[in-house]
Amino acid sequence: MHARREAETDGASAVARARAERPEGRAAQVLALQRTAGNAVVVQMLGGSTGGHGIGGLVANTGAAQREAALSTKYGIRIGPPADRPNDHFSHSMLNRIDGILGSLPSQDVRDNPELRAIQPAGADTTSAASLYDGEDRSITMVSPFGMPSWLYTELNRGVPWQRSLMDKGAMADYDGISEAEDKALGIAGEKRQVMGGTSDVLANGNLVKWTLRHEIGHSVDRQAGWAVGLKHEPRFGGWEAYDDTHPVAVAILTEAGLGDQLDAEDRFHMTLGASVALALNPAMARGNPKRLTDLADNFPDQDQQFKDRLARVVQFGRLALAQPWTLTDGGGNTLAIGDRTYHVDHYGQWVSYLRAERERHAVSNYQFSTPEEWFAEAYAAYHDPKPEPRARLNPGAREWFEARGD
Ligand SMILES: [Zn+2]
C-alpha cells in the first residue's frame, strides 16, 4: 500500500528499513490512526497481522496452508511463507484477493515473469511498515499497515475518504521534510497533502489490497521489461530524470533564478556559487544541516541585493523541493518548475524531475509522480484496473506500450 516503500533499489531499501525501525514512526502512525478513526479502532487493530488469526486468535485459519500450496501450483510462484518461517500463513481473505488479482493479470507478468518468485505474508520480524517488492529476492511481502488485522485490511477501500486519508497519514508520518512548522514557513500550511489520491475520486477508487497487489507486481514487471533502465526518460512515461549528483540540479535552479552567469562567484570559503549551492541542496546535507541552505546568503556577504534576492529564490526552491511537494495537489506548482519540468527530492532522498504536463494531464495519483519506480507501479496498477477510468487517464502512448507487450 501506500506507506509502500519498496526495496526496488538498495538505497531505498536501507532508507525504508531505517525509517521502519524508528519507534517514533510507529507512534506517529498510531497517533494518526487515533485522530482519524478513534481509540476503539486502534485497540482493535493492534496486534493483528496479514496472517489469519484475526483478533486475538479468535478466528481459526484452517486450510490456509493447503490453499497456499494449491495457489502456488496454479500460478507458478510461491504464495505463502518462506521456508525459514513456515507457520506464517496468509488469511483466507488475503488469499481471496491474491487469487482474484493473479487470475486477472497476463501470465507473462506472473507465471512467466522471472522477476516475480513469491508473494509472502510479513513475518513478526518485518521491519517495513508497508507492503514491498524486493528486487533482490524477487518477492512481494504483504504488510498490514498499523499491524491491522487481515480481515480489515482486505476490506479497505481507496474510494472511502477516511480510509484513504488514514493510509496516507501513515505513509507521510515516515517521510522526511513534512512538518507543521516547515509547511508554515513555506506558506503551504493547510494545503491538502495526499499520497493515493490527488487527481480525482473516480481514479482513487476500489479495494486497496487489490490495487496494492497490482502495484507491487508492477515493480517486478518494470524489472522484467527494463522500463526504469531504458524507458523512463520518454515523455509518454513521465519524462523522468534522476540525479545521483546534485550539481546539475543546482546549476538548473541557479540559472532559473537568474544567477546562471555567476556560477563562479566565490562564497566566503572560496567555494564557487555552483558548488556551494550543490552542497546546500545535497539531500543528506539539507536534512542533517538545513541551515546550510536556509542561511545560504550569509556565505555571500560581499554580494549586492539583487544577487541575494535571486539567491532567496534558490533557497525557496530547495526548501519546498525537500518538503515532499509531490504530496501537494499542484506538485509544487510554479515554485518548482524550470521550463517544462518539475523538480523535487523524492521520499528516498534523491533529486528527480519529470515533465510537468504529464502530471497535470495523466497522473493517476500523487504517488505516481513521487519517483520513477512508483510512476511505473502506479501506471501498471491503473492499466489493469477493472474500471476504465484509471487506464483512460494514462498517456495514450503509455497505454499503447502496455497493449504492445500483450497486457
Ligand atoms: Zn511501490
Residues whose N, C-alpha, C, O or C-beta is under 5 A from the ligand:
A	BS01	ZN	R4 E6 E374 A377
